[in-house]
Amino acid sequence: MTVDWDEQAARSAKSYMEFSSFSRQGLIDQLKFEGFTAAQAKHGADAAGL
């Protein structure tokens, strides 16, 4: 089983944005806190439109 971590980061980022307001850096920091790499977190922020 392979996991697309970029896709998971994008889903997490979009989910966070549904419930709270984050700056781009704040969202990246939150995703990194959750265990995503910096690159994955940036991809998530991009996917969330930030």
CYANA upper distance limits for C-alpha pairs under 8 A (distance plus 0.5 A):
  4 ASP  CA      8 GLN  CA      6.87
  5 TRP  CA      9 ALA  CA      6.53
  5 TRP  CA     36 PHE  CA      8.22
  5 TRP  CA     40 GLN  CA      7.31
  6 ASP  CA     10 ALA  CA      6.69
  6 ASP  CA     40 GLN  CA      5.71
  6 ASP  CA     41 ALA  CA      8.41
  6 ASP  CA     43 HIS  CA      6.86
  6 ASP  CA     44 GLY  CA      7.30
  7 GLU  CA     11 ARG  CA      6.69
  7 GLU  CA     44 GLY  CA      8.12
  8 GLN  CA     12 SER  CA      6.64
  8 GLN  CA     44 GLY  CA      8.50
  9 ALA  CA     13 ALA  CA      6.51
  9 ALA  CA     31 LEU  CA      7.58
  9 ALA  CA     36 PHE  CA      7.40
  9 ALA  CA     40 GLN  CA      6.51
  9 ALA  CA     41 ALA  CA      6.57
  9 ALA  CA     43 HIS  CA      7.58
  9 ALA  CA     44 GLY  CA      5.24
 10 ALA  CA     14 LYS  CA      6.66
 10 ALA  CA     41 ALA  CA      8.43
 10 ALA  CA     43 HIS  CA      7.11
 10 ALA  CA     44 GLY  CA      4.31
 10 ALA  CA     45 ALA  CA      7.48
 10 ALA  CA     46 ASP  CA      8.40
 10 ALA  CA     47 ALA  CA      5.95
 10 ALA  CA     48 ALA  CA      7.16
 11 ARG  CA     15 SER  CA      6.61
 11 ARG  CA     44 GLY  CA      7.75
 12 SER  CA     16 TYR  CA      6.68
 12 SER  CA     31 LEU  CA      8.10
 12 SER  CA     44 GLY  CA      7.82
 13 ALA  CA     17 MET  CA      6.78
 13 ALA  CA     27 LEU  CA      7.47
 13 ALA  CA     31 LEU  CA      7.71
 13 ALA  CA     44 GLY  CA      5.83
 13 ALA  CA     45 ALA  CA      6.64
 13 ALA  CA     47 ALA  CA      8.06
 13 ALA  CA     48 ALA  CA      6.41
 14 LYS  CA     18 GLU  CA      6.90
 14 LYS  CA     44 GLY  CA      8.18
 14 LYS  CA     47 ALA  CA      7.94
 14 LYS  CA     48 ALA  CA      5.60
 15 SER  CA     19 PHE  CA      7.43
 16 TYR  CA     20 SER  CA      6.44
 16 TYR  CA     21 SER  CA      8.40
 16 TYR  CA     27 LEU  CA      8.45
 17 MET  CA     21 SER  CA      6.39
 17 MET  CA     22 PHE  CA      7.34
 17 MET  CA     48 ALA  CA      7.82
 22 PHE  CA     26 GLY  CA      6.03
 22 PHE  CA     27 LEU  CA      5.98
 23 SER  CA     27 LEU  CA      6.59
 23 SER  CA     50 LEU  CA      8.05
 24 ARG  CA     28 ILE  CA      6.74
 24 ARG  CA     45 ALA  CA      6.81
 24 ARG  CA     50 LEU  CA      5.86
 25 GLN  CA     29 ASP  CA      6.52
 26 GLY  CA     30 GLN  CA      6.64
 27 LEU  CA     31 LEU  CA      6.67
 27 LEU  CA     41 ALA  CA      8.32
 27 LEU  CA     45 ALA  CA      7.05
 28 ILE  CA     32 LYS  CA      6.64
 28 ILE  CA     38 ALA  CA      7.88
 28 ILE  CA     41 ALA  CA      5.52
 28 ILE  CA     42 LYS  CA      6.48
 28 ILE  CA     44 GLY  CA      8.15
 28 ILE  CA     45 ALA  CA      6.85
 29 ASP  CA     33 PHE  CA      6.60
 29 ASP  CA     41 ALA  CA      8.19
 30 GLN  CA     34 GLU  CA      6.81
 31 LEU  CA     35 GLY  CA      7.11
 31 LEU  CA     36 PHE  CA      6.22
 31 LEU  CA     41 ALA  CA      5.90
 31 LEU  CA     44 GLY  CA      8.47
 32 LYS  CA     36 PHE  CA      5.24
 32 LYS  CA     37 THR  CA      6.39
 32 LYS  CA     38 ALA  CA      6.77
 32 LYS  CA     41 ALA  CA      6.60
 36 PHE  CA     40 GLN  CA      6.28
 36 PHE  CA     41 ALA  CA      6.39
 37 THR  CA     41 ALA  CA      6.55
 38 ALA  CA     42 LYS  CA      6.66
 39 ALA  CA     43 HIS  CA      6.71
 40 GLN  CA     44 GLY  CA      6.69
 41 ALA  CA     45 ALA  CA      6.77
 42 LYS  CA     46 ASP  CA      6.68
 43 HIS  CA     47 ALA  CA      6.64
 44 GLY  CA     48 ALA  CA      6.69
 45 ALA  CA     49 GLY  CA      6.88
 45 ALA  CA     50 LEU  CA      5.77
 46 ASP  CA     50 LEU  CA      5.86
